[in-house]
């Protein structure tokens, strides 16, 4: 409930708050994120348990992750149909949605903890350990791949539209105005040419 309320609050503020207040809050949040980001990722890295990876289940785990990421990329691309993004920008969005780390690190070991706490038996504990291993693998694989992909593809696939460039582009209204001025000039020249003849 709390997480959903935070998302709804942010969307509501972005849509209905005055621009001046919105920019002030955004500046404060950006400053706070600058301080909290190192601590967040330090805790995230500390929560990754490398000993959860089992060599005999590594191949099946990689296969599951590959299938899941393929489906995720396909759904992300389908969700952008009808948007104003071009193909390169859509590809960048797919790359940006590739990393998975925060949620997996936070809840990856929850199933194992419950299985042990509730004494569900060795079969359920083994399944929970598989979930933990997949969480660790997806963090180790997708986080660096996504970060490198965004850093490399971002400058190549994104372009910055400057205000001066936009203001100099011909518009429909300016085109019609130029056409009307040319027509008026030609009408003005027609009587003069007739009198000369």
HELIX and SHEET records of a PDB file:
HELIX    1   1 UNK A    2  UNK A   16  1                                  15    
HELIX    2   2 UNK A   19  UNK A   47  1                                  29    
HELIX    3   3 UNK A   50  UNK A   52  5                                   3    
HELIX    4   4 UNK A   55  UNK A   57  5                                   3    
HELIX    5   5 UNK A   58  UNK A   79  1                                  22    
HELIX    6   6 UNK A   87  UNK A   96  1                                  10    
HELIX    7   7 UNK A  102  UNK A  107  1                                   6    
HELIX    8   8 UNK A  110  UNK A  117  1                                   8    
HELIX    9   9 UNK A  122  UNK A  157  1                                  36    
HELIX   10  10 UNK A  163  UNK A  167  1                                   5    
HELIX   11  11 UNK A  172  UNK A  196  1                                  25    
END                                                                             
